[in-house]
Amino acid sequence: MNTHRLTISIPLFLLLIYGCMPTLIPPDSITIQKVIEVPGIQKDVIYERSRIWIAKTFRSSKAVIEYENKETGVIIGNGIVYYTLSAGFSSAEVPVRFTMKEDIKDGRIRITFDNLYEGTLEIPVKYRQSMDRIRPKLLSLADSLGEAVRSPQDSKPW
């Protein structure tokens, strides 16, 4: 009789444990990419406005342009965003470090975020729960870039 109870309990126990474990995501799902349409704006203008957006958006010394090539329309840099993690009555701002690559053509930008690391220990992102918190932050950055590139630049005399 004890044996029967044990065989029923093990699958139930495994189901409970499995249901509580974080879900791993495949390595190819750790990249976030978005194409931003900016009709009528030339590549050189997009490139310059992108550099200005990077300078204004990432004020941290960790957010540095690592590579840029105006001719090919490529900018690669490092950045950091934060998401809020709440547990009970407390919450914490969790840093997420990333590499951002912009591929620029006339009228469009493809922005790619990868090399995602979270927390103060900079642990590689590998769980769906983390990506569900990070993805909206990075897509919001992409939207911000699109808005900045579409906006006419202030050229008033000072």
Summary of the structure (lengths in Angstrom):
residues: 158
radius of gyration: 21.5
end to end distance: 88.6
largest distance: 89.2
contacts: 395
relative contact order: 0.19
helix: 38%
strand: 35%
